[in-house]
Amino acid sequence: MTKRMTIMLAVMAVLFGGLYGFQTFKDMMIRKAIGAMANPPQTVSTVVASTAPWRSTLSSIGSLRAVNGADLALQASGIVQRIQFSSGDEVAEGQPLLQLVATDDVAKLQSLQATAENYAIVLKRDEEQIKFNAVSQATLDSDRANLKNARALVEQQKAIVEQKTLRAPFAGRLGIRAVDIGQFLSAGTTIVTLQSLDPIYVDFYLPQQALASINIGQDVTATVDAFPGERFTGRVSAINAKVDSGSRNIQVRATIANNPARLLPGMFAKAEIDTGKPEDIVTVPLTAIVNNAYGDLVYVVDNLHDGQGAARQMFVKTRPAKGDRIAVTDGIKSGESVVIAGQIKLRNGSPVRIDNSHVPLAEAAPTVVDQ
């Protein structure tokens, strides 16, 4: 009985030993196969990080506003008799634009002018007769008062007649006409908009903490979606005298040259104010930055030889981007090769192959180039 038990235990030991040995051998072979598998290099594009002058900026969004802009209307009612402009015209200050029917008012004006002229004749005659005591001083005083009153009525009627004519209050560009000949206009009805477009204002808001960094005359750069890639330059012309108590923001106004008048009031604009002095800082294209839950990072290529190397992950500290470039204050040094395309395929230590045949130009202030 003891012998049989011993044989059974020996067989079991051999069996379990064989299974353990096979599993160990399998694990070893799997590890060897995985280790033998080559990690293919990933194709990426790189640039060399370089030092460049960098000036800090304050950015905001705002709206364009005309230096002078108004929706023109008349303060008198009447029927449109004559329209003296076309939609989109450039007009001079004081140029007549529209005339209402004013026949009755003109006739009344002529009547009052005739009355005033008559009072002037009477006054002149009485001034001659008083020299011979033919009229009293009271009569002469009454003549003078009548003439003053008649002339005042003439001026009043002239103002009423003038209210029937719409004139350009300032030089600028007209919008689209909103009335027609023969139409009855109520007082205050908008006839056309007039905008003075050169120069033009851009109004935007900055947090109150920025007050110490902004001054009248500082350079401002504005961009609008209508002209992508173009930058319009101007200067800070006004800073509001109070901070908005709701948002704690301060309104800032910049004046921008606008000849030809491509920018129009009401456009959405992005504004940047240069602050501080230029510094020499390492800059890289904006596409080099990879956003991560733990912070921004870049991939630096080490051991670069014959167009191949290894990717190294580096966390960086940056400043707000300008155009296509961004300043890196910590994490990389000038002269290091930084990956700008293909990062999604990389991890720390990944082998890489460099292909820079299609690297786009990255500029801090990109502009549109006519083809």
KEVEXRO-15493 format. One record per residue (C-alpha): residue number from 1; residue in three letters; y, z, x. Coordinates in Angstrom, 3 decimals, padded with zeros to 6 digits. Example, Ala and Ser with C-alpha at 12.3 -4.5 7.8 and 13.67 -1.06 7.14 Angstrom:
2
    k    r         y         z         x
    1  ALA  -004.500   007.800   012.300
    2  SER  -001.060   007.140   013.670
END
This chain:
371
    k    r         y         z         x
    1  MET   000.000   000.000   000.000
    2  THR   002.362   000.916   002.827
    3  LYS   001.501  -002.308   004.644
    4  ARG   002.341  -004.419   001.612
    5  MET   005.651  -002.634   001.186
    6  THR   006.511  -003.221   004.827
    7  ILE   005.707  -006.938   004.562
    8  MET   007.834  -007.273   001.414
    9  LEU   010.789  -005.539   003.025
   10  ALA   010.466  -007.771   006.089
   11  VAL   010.436  -010.890   003.929
   12  MET   013.482  -009.690   002.014
   13  ALA   015.283  -008.948   005.246
   14  VAL   014.534  -012.421   006.591
   15  LEU   015.634  -013.980   003.291
   16  PHE   018.972  -012.119   003.109
   17  GLY   019.554  -012.665   006.803
   18  GLY   019.061  -016.387   006.319
   19  LEU   021.462  -016.474   003.370
   20  TYR   024.090  -014.547   005.320
   21  GLY   023.660  -016.795   008.328
   22  PHE   023.970  -019.927   006.174
   23  GLN   027.138  -018.647   004.494
   24  THR   028.649  -017.742   007.864
   25  PHE   027.751  -021.172   009.224
   26  LYS   029.263  -022.871   006.168
   27  ASP   032.519  -020.915   006.465
   28  MET   032.696  -021.749   010.150
   29  MET   032.154  -025.439   009.500
   30  ILE   034.770  -025.461   006.719
   31  ARG   037.316  -023.808   008.997
   32  LYS   036.455  -026.237   011.742
   33  ALA   036.823  -029.211   009.402
   34  ILE   040.161  -027.962   008.099
   35  GLY   041.337  -027.294   011.612
   36  ALA   040.243  -030.760   012.618
   37  MET   042.212  -032.339   009.787
   38  ALA   045.446  -033.724   011.224
   39  ASN   048.753  -032.671   009.607
   40  PRO   050.410  -036.086   009.264
   41  PRO   054.074  -036.150   010.325
   42  GLN   056.588  -036.560   007.503
   43  THR   059.247  -039.265   007.766
   44  VAL   062.792  -037.852   007.597
   45  SER   066.345  -038.817   008.498
   46  THR   068.482  -036.678   010.784
   47  VAL   071.956  -036.340   012.208
   48  VAL   073.270  -034.382   015.127
   49  ALA   075.386  -031.401   014.070
   50  SER   078.839  -031.710   015.607
   51  THR   081.998  -029.656   015.892
   52  ALA   085.066  -030.964   014.072
   53  PRO   088.480  -029.635   012.995
   54  TRP   088.089  -027.936   009.617
   55  ARG   090.782  -026.587   007.326
   56  SER   090.013  -024.241   004.442
   57  THR   090.931  -025.403   000.956
   58  LEU   091.428  -024.021  -002.539
   59  SER   089.906  -026.163  -005.285
   60  SER   090.610  -026.288  -008.987
   61  ILE   090.588  -028.604  -011.983
   62  GLY   093.620  -029.600  -014.006
   63  SER   095.398  -032.326  -015.937
   64  LEU   097.946  -034.992  -015.135
   65  ARG   101.336  -034.731  -016.817
   66  ALA   104.299  -037.090  -016.843
   67  VAL   107.551  -035.958  -015.250
   68  ASN   109.140  -037.012  -018.553
   69  GLY   107.028  -037.788  -021.575
   70  ALA   107.756  -037.848  -025.298
   71  ASP   106.545  -039.234  -028.604
   72  LEU   109.683  -040.965  -029.831
   73  ALA   110.876  -040.526  -033.423
   74  LEU   114.097  -040.753  -035.443
   75  GLN   115.766  -037.798  -037.138
   76  ALA   116.850  -040.018  -040.042
   77  SER   114.782  -041.733  -042.717
   78  GLY   114.986  -045.404  -043.606
   79  ILE   113.403  -048.846  -043.592
   80  VAL   112.661  -050.560  -040.273
   81  GLN   115.002  -053.524  -039.896
   82  ARG   114.411  -054.573  -036.288
   83  ILE   111.897  -053.734  -033.514
   84  GLN   113.192  -054.499  -030.024
   85  PHE   110.179  -053.703  -027.828
   86  SER   106.529  -054.609  -027.310
   87  SER   103.643  -052.225  -026.658
   88  GLY   103.355  -051.393  -022.962
   89  ASP   106.890  -052.457  -022.009
   90  GLU   108.757  -050.910  -019.108
   91  VAL   112.154  -049.820  -020.480
   92  ALA   115.410  -048.531  -019.012
   93  GLU   117.243  -045.392  -020.072
   94  GLY   119.371  -046.039  -023.169
   95  GLN   117.659  -049.304  -024.066
   96  PRO   117.577  -049.854  -027.883
   97  LEU   114.048  -049.901  -029.249
   98  LEU   114.225  -049.864  -033.049
   99  GLN   116.851  -050.211  -035.790
  100  LEU   116.708  -048.895  -039.351
  101  VAL   118.632  -050.498  -042.199
  102  ALA   122.119  -048.942  -042.015
  103  THR   124.278  -051.200  -044.230
  104  ASP   125.621  -048.396  -046.448
  105  ASP   126.312  -046.125  -043.500
  106  VAL   128.183  -048.866  -041.606
  107  ALA   130.295  -049.662  -044.708
  108  LYS   131.191  -045.992  -045.109
  109  LEU   132.107  -045.846  -041.427
  110  GLN   134.465  -048.789  -041.835
  111  SER   136.087  -047.115  -044.863
  112  LEU   136.663  -043.892  -042.925
  113  GLN   138.080  -045.826  -039.977
  114  ALA   140.557  -047.565  -042.317
  115  THR   141.615  -044.189  -043.734
  116  ALA   142.106  -042.801  -040.228
  117  GLU   144.195  -045.820  -039.255
  118  ASN   146.377  -045.332  -042.343
  119  TYR   146.932  -041.646  -041.496
  120  ALA   147.899  -042.705  -037.965
  121  ILE   150.532  -045.117  -039.358
  122  VAL   151.936  -042.457  -041.715
  123  LEU   152.129  -039.930  -038.888
  124  LYS   153.936  -042.383  -036.618
  125  ARG   156.456  -043.236  -039.359
  126  ASP   157.148  -039.576  -040.165
  127  GLU   157.591  -038.769  -036.459
  128  GLU   160.423  -041.350  -036.402
  129  GLN   161.956  -040.119  -039.642
  130  ILE   162.018  -036.459  -038.638
  131  LYS   164.503  -037.406  -035.939
  132  PHE   166.985  -038.107  -038.755
  133  ASN   165.819  -035.167  -040.892
  134  ALA   164.397  -037.623  -043.460
  135  VAL   161.120  -035.613  -043.726
  136  SER   160.316  -031.956  -043.312
  137  GLN   158.322  -030.353  -040.514
  138  ALA   155.697  -029.338  -043.099
  139  THR   155.173  -032.988  -043.993
  140  LEU   154.735  -033.872  -040.323
  141  ASP   152.198  -031.038  -039.817
  142  SER   150.274  -032.217  -042.885
  143  ASP   150.187  -035.770  -041.492
  144  ARG   148.756  -034.553  -038.208
  145  ALA   146.078  -032.472  -039.946
  146  ASN   145.101  -035.400  -042.162
  147  LEU   144.713  -037.661  -039.130
  148  LYS   142.552  -035.122  -037.269
  149  ASN   140.318  -034.679  -040.308
  150  ALA   139.993  -038.461  -040.786
  151  ARG   139.051  -038.981  -037.154
  152  ALA   136.480  -036.171  -037.366
  153  LEU   134.929  -037.835  -040.407
  154  VAL   134.782  -041.110  -038.457
  155  GLU   132.938  -039.427  -035.584
  156  GLN   130.547  -037.769  -038.025
  157  GLN   129.763  -041.100  -039.661
  158  LYS   129.314  -042.757  -036.254
  159  ALA   126.669  -040.117  -035.459
  160  ILE   124.904  -040.882  -038.745
  161  VAL   124.912  -044.612  -037.957
  162  GLU   123.688  -043.911  -034.422
  163  GLN   120.756  -041.921  -035.848
  164  LYS   119.487  -045.171  -037.390
  165  THR   118.954  -046.626  -033.890
  166  LEU   116.155  -045.468  -031.558
  167  ARG   117.011  -045.634  -027.842
  168  ALA   114.911  -044.794  -024.791
  169  PRO   115.945  -041.291  -023.656
  170  PHE   114.734  -042.041  -020.121
  171  ALA   113.192  -044.886  -018.145
  172  GLY   109.443  -045.296  -018.362
  173  ARG   106.495  -047.107  -019.885
  174  LEU   106.013  -047.414  -023.631
  175  GLY   102.692  -046.902  -025.327
  176  ILE   101.311  -048.694  -028.373
  177  ARG   103.711  -049.339  -031.262
  178  ALA   102.814  -047.346  -034.394
  179  VAL   105.223  -048.888  -036.968
  180  ASP   106.034  -052.322  -038.404
  181  ILE   109.123  -054.150  -039.685
  182  GLY   109.867  -053.296  -043.317
  183  GLN   108.024  -049.976  -043.157
  184  PHE   109.718  -046.894  -044.579
  185  LEU   109.929  -044.128  -042.007
  186  SER   110.346  -040.486  -042.806
  187  ALA   112.338  -038.390  -040.374
  188  GLY   110.161  -037.300  -037.454
  189  THR   107.536  -040.070  -037.778
  190  THR   106.204  -041.013  -034.324
  191  ILE   107.158  -044.597  -033.455
  192  VAL   105.868  -044.952  -029.891
  193  THR   105.168  -042.781  -026.850
  194  LEU   107.289  -043.091  -023.709
  195  GLN   106.043  -041.809  -020.364
  196  SER   107.761  -041.703  -016.985
  197  LEU   104.870  -042.283  -014.561
  198  ASP   106.288  -042.249  -011.040
  199  PRO   106.005  -039.625  -009.756
  200  ILE   103.457  -037.729  -011.845
  201  TYR   102.539  -034.053  -012.066
  202  VAL   099.109  -032.467  -011.749
  203  ASP   098.939  -029.004  -013.339
  204  PHE   096.060  -026.689  -012.428
  205  TYR   095.200  -022.996  -012.266
  206  LEU   094.140  -020.796  -009.371
  207  PRO   092.969  -017.148  -009.400
  208  GLN   095.667  -014.589  -008.721
  209  GLN   093.998  -013.752  -005.388
  210  ALA   095.133  -017.178  -004.139
  211  LEU   098.843  -016.336  -004.487
  212  ALA   099.061  -015.232  -000.868
  213  SER   097.714  -018.607   000.298
  214  ILE   099.902  -021.028  -001.679
  215  ASN   103.507  -022.020  -001.088
  216  ILE   105.937  -024.666  -002.242
  217  GLY   105.507  -027.834  -000.178
  218  GLN   101.815  -027.383   000.690
  219  ASP   099.730  -030.559   000.811
  220  VAL   097.617  -031.266  -002.274
  221  THR   094.866  -033.844  -002.714
  222  ALA   093.790  -034.944  -006.189
  223  THR   090.853  -037.031  -007.383
  224  VAL   090.173  -038.495  -010.822
  225  ASP   086.988  -039.866  -012.343
  226  ALA   088.710  -043.157  -013.195
  227  PHE   088.958  -044.031  -009.479
  228  PRO   085.880  -042.513  -007.796
  229  GLY   086.203  -041.991  -004.068
  230  GLU   089.997  -042.360  -004.007
  231  ARG   092.219  -039.457  -003.025
  232  PHE   095.842  -039.145  -004.173
  233  THR   098.105  -036.982  -002.032
  234  GLY   101.118  -034.899  -003.017
  235  ARG   102.772  -031.526  -002.540
  236  VAL   103.037  -028.269  -004.446
  237  SER   106.322  -028.457  -006.327
  238  ALA   106.216  -025.349  -008.549
  239  ILE   104.337  -022.074  -008.994
  240  ASN   104.571  -020.338  -012.345
  241  ALA   106.667  -017.185  -012.510
  242  LYS   103.906  -015.167  -014.191
  243  VAL   100.136  -014.717  -014.110
  244  ASP   098.255  -015.373  -017.331
  245  SER   097.260  -011.934  -018.627
  246  GLY   094.096  -013.261  -020.264
  247  SER   092.508  -015.171  -017.395
  248  ARG   094.454  -013.625  -014.464
  249  ASN   095.122  -017.142  -013.211
  250  ILE   098.384  -018.595  -011.940
  251  GLN   099.559  -022.071  -012.924
  252  VAL   100.448  -024.401  -010.052
  253  ARG   102.133  -027.813  -010.295
  254  ALA   101.945  -030.553  -007.675
  255  THR   103.941  -033.784  -007.581
  256  ILE   102.094  -036.981  -006.649
  257  ALA   103.516  -040.427  -005.957
  258  ASN   102.213  -042.910  -008.529
  259  ASN   103.401  -046.394  -007.615
  260  PRO   101.837  -048.522  -008.975
  261  ALA   101.336  -046.399  -012.064
  262  ARG   097.549  -046.090  -012.020
  263  LEU   097.412  -042.424  -012.932
  264  LEU   098.199  -041.631  -016.571
  265  PRO   099.197  -038.383  -018.305
  266  GLY   096.285  -036.511  -019.822
  267  MET   093.764  -037.543  -017.165
  268  PHE   091.344  -034.896  -015.910
  269  ALA   091.881  -034.225  -012.193
  270  LYS   090.365  -032.195  -009.381
  271  ALA   092.901  -030.712  -006.980
  272  GLU   092.544  -029.282  -003.478
  273  ILE   095.178  -027.347  -001.540
  274  ASP   094.898  -027.101   002.238
  275  THR   095.342  -023.513   003.416
  276  GLY   095.352  -021.872   006.811
  277  LYS   095.172  -023.669   010.144
  278  PRO   092.513  -026.172   011.314
  279  GLU   089.510  -024.605   013.091
  280  ASP   086.754  -026.190   015.185
  281  ILE   083.578  -025.574   013.164
  282  VAL   080.090  -027.117   013.132
  283  THR   079.868  -029.603   010.263
  284  VAL   076.922  -031.492   008.754
  285  PRO   076.494  -033.857   005.805
  286  LEU   076.285  -032.094   002.459
  287  THR   072.770  -033.482   001.921
  288  ALA   071.473  -031.356   004.801
  289  ILE   071.851  -028.177   002.739
  290  VAL   068.825  -027.068   000.723
  291  ASN   069.571  -024.548  -002.024
  292  ASN   067.159  -021.646  -002.103
  293  ALA   066.875  -018.488  -004.189
  294  TYR   067.406  -016.490  -000.997
  295  GLY   070.316  -018.578   000.282
  296  ASP   071.192  -021.984   001.684
  297  LEU   069.001  -023.377   004.448
  298  VAL   068.620  -026.434   006.655
  299  TYR   065.738  -027.917   008.651
  300  VAL   066.349  -028.268   012.380
  301  VAL   064.117  -030.608   014.400
  302  ASP   062.765  -029.033   017.616
  303  ASN   060.797  -030.552   020.521
  304  LEU   062.139  -034.003   019.726
  305  HIS   060.321  -036.642   021.767
  306  ASP   059.784  -040.350   021.084
  307  GLY   061.183  -039.999   017.591
  308  GLN   058.912  -037.089   016.623
  309  GLY   059.288  -033.321   016.515
  310  ALA   058.716  -030.167   014.462
  311  ALA   060.822  -028.891   011.576
  312  ARG   062.232  -025.394   011.813
  313  GLN   063.695  -023.683   008.755
  314  MET   067.062  -021.969   009.256
  315  PHE   069.167  -020.044   006.770
  316  VAL   072.883  -020.820   007.087
  317  LYS   076.283  -019.606   005.946
  318  THR   078.684  -022.268   004.748
  319  ARG   082.194  -022.855   003.469
  320  PRO   083.144  -024.961   000.424
  321  ALA   082.335  -028.635   000.946
  322  LYS   084.992  -031.287   001.576
  323  GLY   083.991  -034.758   000.498
  324  ASP   080.521  -035.535   001.899
  325  ARG   080.554  -032.835   004.608
  326  ILE   080.225  -029.070   004.722
  327  ALA   081.128  -026.521   007.394
  328  VAL   078.385  -024.217   008.702
  329  THR   079.677  -020.941   010.124
  330  ASP   076.286  -019.445   011.075
  331  GLY   072.714  -020.703   011.512
  332  ILE   072.967  -023.910   013.552
  333  LYS   074.710  -024.985   016.722
  334  SER   076.511  -028.144   017.737
  335  GLY   074.092  -030.714   019.168
  336  GLU   071.052  -029.698   017.107
  337  SER   069.278  -032.388   015.059
  338  VAL   069.423  -031.567   011.357
  339  VAL   067.345  -033.180   008.603
  340  ILE   069.512  -034.830   005.925
  341  ALA   066.834  -036.670   003.918
  342  GLY   063.167  -035.945   003.181
  343  GLN   063.409  -032.122   003.185
  344  ILE   061.396  -031.817  -000.019
  345  LYS   058.234  -032.662   001.945
  346  LEU   058.832  -030.084   004.686
  347  ARG   057.883  -026.513   005.404
  348  ASN   058.420  -024.378   008.462
  349  GLY   056.655  -026.027   011.419
  350  SER   055.909  -029.370   009.746
  351  PRO   055.665  -032.303   012.175
  352  VAL   058.254  -034.972   011.466
  353  ARG   058.907  -038.582   012.370
  354  ILE   062.568  -039.646   012.610
  355  ASP   063.758  -042.778   010.813
  356  ASN   067.568  -043.146   010.817
  357  SER   067.702  -046.812   009.859
  358  HIS   069.308  -046.092   006.466
  359  VAL   071.550  -043.084   007.072
  360  PRO   074.736  -043.256   004.933
  361  LEU   078.134  -042.376   006.392
  362  ALA   079.282  -038.863   005.473
  363  GLU   083.047  -038.286   005.454
  364  ALA   085.174  -035.231   004.724
  365  ALA   087.660  -037.453   002.882
  366  PRO   085.774  -040.537   001.647
  367  THR   087.778  -043.517   000.416
  368  VAL   086.929  -046.690  -001.416
  369  VAL   086.833  -049.792   000.792
  370  ASP   087.526  -053.174  -000.826
  371  GLN   084.644  -055.582  -000.352
END
